[in-house]
Amino acid sequence: MNAMNKLKENTTPTPFILKLYELVNNPESQHLMRWCDEPNRNGFVVLEPIELSAKYLPRFFKHNNFSSFVRQLNIYGFHKVDHPQGQCFQHPNFCRDKPELLTRIQRQHSKKADAENTELYKMLLDKLRELQKDSLHTQNDLQQLNEMLFTLKSRVDNLDTRMQRVGQFINFFNPNFKPFKREPSFDTKNKDSLMTGMNPWE
């Protein structure tokens, strides 16, 4: 069983790592890129970056930018080391004839990006708490206004009752007396709807 068949049966690495492994094992590009000769064999060496970028990067990665290719290697944890024949990139899990290790090669998260995301989360959480606090204050204000309105209406109703009694008392002694009629400040027929409209919790 060859290395690529073993890879397909056992693992599903990320597309970049899979294409990189195929490229390093490609017999047509061995004069441009091949496995390192060190005993641990955990890396590859680029012999001709210009020709590699022109002929094979577009075929495997859909671009011909070698610098972009190197940045992608760095994202996956590859390290550039000195090599007498070219640019060598090593990773402990990128080994010849061991494709089952490729799934261990994952994108590395930037500590700076993680810190920024944490700070953004804290800012959003603080803003949410502030909005909740403002909403609670608004509800309390509306409740207080509703209670004041209810108290005022009760006083007006009580005053109307007293005026009616005074008018009845005067009319008893002076039938020709026309009591003063005050226009009600509230529509007694709609008092319930008035209170309901002012109460946001009903």
Phi and psi in degrees as a GROMACS rama.xvg file:
@    title "Ramachandran Plot"
@    xaxis  label "Phi"
@    yaxis  label "Psi"
@TYPE xy
-77.2391  173.954  ASN-2
-65.102  -40.0572  ALA-3
-69.7703  -37.6676  MET-4
-65.4358  -38.7863  ASN-5
-63.1769  -38.4712  LYS-6
-63.162  -47.5544  LEU-7
-65.3948  -31.2449  LYS-8
-77.1879  -31.302  GLU-9
-106.241  -25.8264  ASN-10
-140.337  165.598  THR-11
-136.309  81.6588  THR-12
-72.6679  171.516  PRO-13
-64.8427  153.357  THR-14
-55.6984  -40.3253  PRO-15
-63.1604  -47.187  PHE-16
-65.6937  -38.4071  ILE-17
-63.2844  -45.2784  LEU-18
-67.0586  -36.6182  LYS-19
-63.3085  -43.1684  LEU-20
-63.6628  -40.4997  TYR-21
-65.4648  -39.4011  GLU-22
-66.2219  -44.3318  LEU-23
-64.493  -31.8223  VAL-24
-88.6661  -2.03454  ASN-25
-68.5874  117.672  ASN-26
-65.6356  -23.5865  PRO-27
-74.6995  -19.7999  GLU-28
-112.366  17.1039  SER-29
-65.8773  -24.9525  GLN-30
-77.8891  -9.41248  HIS-31
-111.264  -29.4097  LEU-32
-157.454  129.789  MET-33
-154.883  173.869  ARG-34
-67.9327  150.711  TRP-35
-69.1257  156.828  CYS-36
-89.937  -4.13987  ASP-37
-62.9527  153.144  GLU-38
-58.9632  -36.5801  PRO-39
-72.2736  -22.4736  ASN-40
50.9695  42.98  ARG-41
-108.278  38.0318  ASN-42
-171.224  -178.442  GLY-43
-137.551  159.496  PHE-44
-121.587  135.762  VAL-45
-97.5714  116.643  VAL-46
-88.3243  -39.8089  LEU-47
-132.715  85.4578  GLU-48
-63.0457  -34.2669  PRO-49
-67.5025  -49.5144  ILE-50
-68.021  -36.2638  GLU-51
-61.6413  -42.5297  LEU-52
-64.9688  -36.5027  SER-53
-76.9428  -35.8757  ALA-54
-101.186  -37.512  LYS-55
-114.38  -29.8082  TYR-56
-60.6789  -42.4318  LEU-57
-62.6174  -32.8672  PRO-58
-71.4824  -37.6648  ARG-59
-98.0539  -31.5523  PHE-60
-124.451  3.35658  PHE-61
62.2434  29.3836  LYS-62
-157.574  165.357  HIS-63
-122.231  26.7757  ASN-64
-98.3755  107.858  ASN-65
-68.518  -35.1228  PHE-66
-63.2865  -40.2887  SER-67
-64.9065  -37.3978  SER-68
-62.1178  -42.8842  PHE-69
-66.1648  -40.8701  VAL-70
-60.9772  -38.8326  ARG-71
-65.2905  -38.1393  GLN-72
-61.2539  -41.97  LEU-73
-63.0874  -37.4651  ASN-74
-61.9168  -33.7227  ILE-75
-91.0504  9.75093  TYR-76
88.3813  13.3768  GLY-77
-75.768  145.096  PHE-78
-121.341  135.71  HIS-79
-83.4038  130.107  LYS-80
-126.991  159.939  VAL-81
-68.3998  140.337  ASP-82
-149.334  135.41  HIS-83
-66.4823  -19.6232  PRO-84
-103.197  -9.66586  GLN-85
166.546  -149.379  GLY-86
-97.87  115.943  GLN-87
-103.873  133.454  CYS-88
-122.021  125.84  PHE-89
-121.614  148.478  GLN-90
-148.597  136.085  HIS-91
-60.9884  -20.8623  PRO-92
-108.25  9.41748  ASN-93
-107.932  87.4383  PHE-94
-123.504  146.437  CYS-95
-65.4912  135.604  ARG-96
65.4047  18.5645  ASP-97
-132.094  61.2644  LYS-98
-66.884  -17.8298  PRO-99
-66.6734  -14.4488  GLU-100
-85.7944  -9.74202  LEU-101
-64.5063  -29.5142  LEU-102
-68.0007  -14.6952  THR-103
-79.269  -11.4362  ARG-104
-89.8997  109.848  ILE-105
-125.647  159.26  GLN-106
-61.7298  136.203  ARG-107
-91.84  131.434  GLN-108
-80.8554  137.036  HIS-109
-72.0166  131.068  SER-110
-63.2284  -34.4367  LYS-111
-65.9061  -42.9973  LYS-112
-65.2694  -39.5465  ALA-113
-63.4879  -40.2428  ASP-114
-65.4645  -40.1988  ALA-115
-65.7239  -40.4842  GLU-116
-64.4488  -39.1691  ASN-117
-64.5961  -42.9377  THR-118
-64.9096  -40.6543  GLU-119
-63.7519  -40.4738  LEU-120
-62.2309  -42.1939  TYR-121
-63.9347  -40.1101  LYS-122
-63.5098  -44.5402  MET-123
-65.1521  -38.7567  LEU-124
-65.7685  -41.8017  LEU-125
-63.7659  -39.9143  ASP-126
-65.1954  -40.4924  LYS-127
-63.0754  -42.6586  LEU-128
-64.1939  -38.5068  ARG-129
-64.0079  -42.3498  GLU-130
-65.4667  -39.2728  LEU-131
-63.9372  -39.1528  GLN-132
-65.513  -43.899  LYS-133
-62.9201  -39.3416  ASP-134
-64.0844  -39.6608  SER-135
-64.6865  -40.7097  LEU-136
-63.6986  -40.6861  HIS-137
-63.4526  -41.9941  THR-138
-63.3665  -40.2833  GLN-139
-64.9158  -40.0417  ASN-140
-63.4327  -43.1283  ASP-141
-64.3425  -38.0174  LEU-142
-64.2581  -42.1198  GLN-143
-64.5915  -42.0956  GLN-144
-63.6627  -39.5608  LEU-145
-64.4594  -40.9441  ASN-146
-66.071  -39.4939  GLU-147
-63.9295  -40.7324  MET-148
-64.5122  -40.8725  LEU-149
-63.8664  -42.1186  PHE-150
-63.8505  -43.2593  THR-151
-63.2356  -42.7444  LEU-152
-64.3134  -38.7033  LYS-153
-62.5313  -39.9297  SER-154
-66.29  -40.76  ARG-155
-64.6008  -42.816  VAL-156
-62.1875  -40.2688  ASP-157
-65.188  -38.8622  ASN-158
-65.7967  -40.6817  LEU-159
-59.8163  -42.9573  ASP-160
-62.3619  -42.2837  THR-161
-64.9574  -41.5605  ARG-162
-63.5839  -38.3306  MET-163
-64.1743  -39.4385  GLN-164
-67.2615  -40.6717  ARG-165
-63.3694  -41.8022  VAL-166
-63.3489  -40.8271  GLY-167
-65.2414  -37.921  GLN-168
-65.3475  -45.4947  PHE-169
-66.8383  -40.2951  ILE-170
-64.4079  -27.1159  ASN-171
-65.3929  -37.452  PHE-172
-91.2781  -24.3635  PHE-173
-137.816  91.6013  ASN-174
-61.8956  -22.8995  PRO-175
-83.2381  -4.02041  ASN-176
-77.1804  131.059  PHE-177
-104.925  108.151  LYS-178
-66.1173  150.26  PRO-179
-70.9408  130.913  PHE-180
-107.67  116.853  LYS-181
-91.2585  136.46  ARG-182
-69.5782  126.998  GLU-183
-64.6651  140.842  PRO-184
-74.9254  -20.3145  SER-185
-128.906  147.086  PHE-186
-80.2921  106.77  ASP-187
-64.2738  -25.8377  THR-188
-69.8739  -27.6689  LYS-189
-111.493  22.6666  ASN-190
-63.5446  -36.0432  LYS-191
-68.2644  -42.3732  ASP-192
-66.8327  -31.7301  SER-193
-63.7553  -47.2437  LEU-194
-66.712  -36.8049  MET-195
-65.0574  -39.9216  THR-196
-66.9641  -29.5782  GLY-197
-87.8256  -8.70232  MET-198
-102.83  107.167  ASN-199
-72.6968  -8.21921  PRO-200
-95.829  -2.78871  TRP-201
